[in-house]
Amino acid sequence: MKKHNFSAGPCILPKEVLDKAAQSVVNFNDSGLSLLEISHRSKDFVAVMDQAQELALSLLNLERKGYKALFLHGGASLEFLMVAYNLLETKAAYINTGTWSDKAIKEAKAFGEVIEVGSSKSEGYKYIPKNIEVPADVDYLHLTSNNTIYGTQFQQFPKVNVPMVCDMSSDIFSRTMDFSAFDLIYAGAQKNMGPAGTTLVVVKESILGKVSRHIPEMLNYQTHIDKGSMFNTPAVFPVYVSMLTMSWLKELGGIAAIEKINRKKARLLYSEIDLNPLFTGYANKEDRSYMNATFTLSDPALETRFNEMCVAGGINGLNGHRSVGGYRASMYNALSLESVGVLVDIMSDLERKA
Ligand SMILES: *Cc1c(COP(=O)(O)O)cnc(C)c1O
């Protein structure tokens, strides 16, 4: 049966990417060797790393603007720490829009003063704080563009005169925007780019080197820039698969092309959530995410039946995060409009039968 994978992460990847990735494990580039058993300093892998970096910058339209793309270890969670290690001298501003922002804030507090310039924590993170005011003397503003767990997303970003750092783990490469408004962007690969195991960091080199503390080599962005993201052995397979996904996206027409499809998918699902009396959306409408739609069944007694219908329809990964409950449909780039259609049909079928 065809599966429709709505998993929040690790997430669905394009079929042709998986096929190429599988091939590379057995026989990479017709070399007779596996990608997993060759040197990361071999010509073939260096080409993969170069291409991955180029593709990231070109998709984000950040080429020749002083940015570097890195593929690091440690997930987005390590970036919570590295960002503060490298950029926080005295004070930083954070917007708290969910569990991930909250964790970033906790890590930053070890390095200096942290002020929360906006928070929706007391309201269960159902909305995105607006009219953010950021003091001019902070080292940077940190925000999370898409809140994977709660299903909210910044539709407009604050305009500030300090460096902006953004955790884009769950909506990188999903929608067009002026990426040059950000000085540092990071994203764990496993939400919208590739398998778990590598993290994309895109950083404007000119913001580095301004803190007075000693930064351990492995945690210093400059180390990884100087070594072309090969200071130590990179996660060769995750980097390769991320590169394949980025070239798949580029061939499709880039972010502008996928954004059109992503908006169609989200419109289709949210209109069902809003029209079907059995379902209620979790996030405030104006702040809804185009990647992760969160919703609940109004009558919990219908859960078993709905879950069974989902299984029968090949729907996978629809459970809400354990901290929110309910349902969460993650509609990352590789998920087709057709798969959303299958879910929506099941939802309306439930209404007819209930
Ligand atoms: C999943 C997620 C993280 C954590 O990513 P890891 O790579 O598991 O550390 C951080 N931020 C956001 C927005 C996420 O969705």
The ligand as an SDF file (V2000), in Angstrom:
LIG
                    3D

 15 15  0  0  0  0  0  0  0  0999 V2000
   13.6100   19.3650   15.7820 C   0  0  0  0  0  0  0  0  0  0  0  0
   13.9740   20.7600   16.0670 C   0  0  0  0  0  0  0  0  0  0  0  0
   15.1290   21.0920   16.8090 C   0  0  0  0  0  0  0  0  0  0  0  0
   16.0480   20.0380   17.4000 C   0  0  0  0  0  0  0  0  0  0  0  0
   16.7860   19.4590   16.4010 O   0  0  0  0  0  0  0  0  0  0  0  0
   17.9060   18.3560   16.7030 P   0  0  0  0  0  0  0  0  0  0  0  0
   18.5930   18.2850   15.3760 O   0  0  0  0  0  0  0  0  0  0  0  0
   17.1970   17.1060   17.0940 O   0  0  0  0  0  0  0  0  0  0  0  0
   18.7940   18.8650   17.7620 O   0  0  0  0  0  0  0  0  0  0  0  0
   15.4120   22.4230   17.0120 C   0  0  0  0  0  0  0  0  0  0  0  0
   14.6160   23.3960   16.5340 N   0  0  0  0  0  0  0  0  0  0  0  0
   13.5100   23.1170   15.8200 C   0  0  0  0  0  0  0  0  0  0  0  0
   12.6610   24.2400   15.3130 C   0  0  0  0  0  0  0  0  0  0  0  0
   13.1490   21.7950   15.5680 C   0  0  0  0  0  0  0  0  0  0  0  0
   12.0370   21.5180   14.8600 O   0  0  0  0  0  0  0  0  0  0  0  0
  1  2  1  0
  2  3  1  0
  2 14  2  0
  3  4  1  0
  3 10  2  0
  4  5  1  0
  5  6  1  0
  6  7  2  0
  6  8  1  0
  6  9  1  0
 10 11  1  0
 11 12  2  0
 12 13  1  0
 12 14  1  0
 14 15  1  0
M  END
$$$$
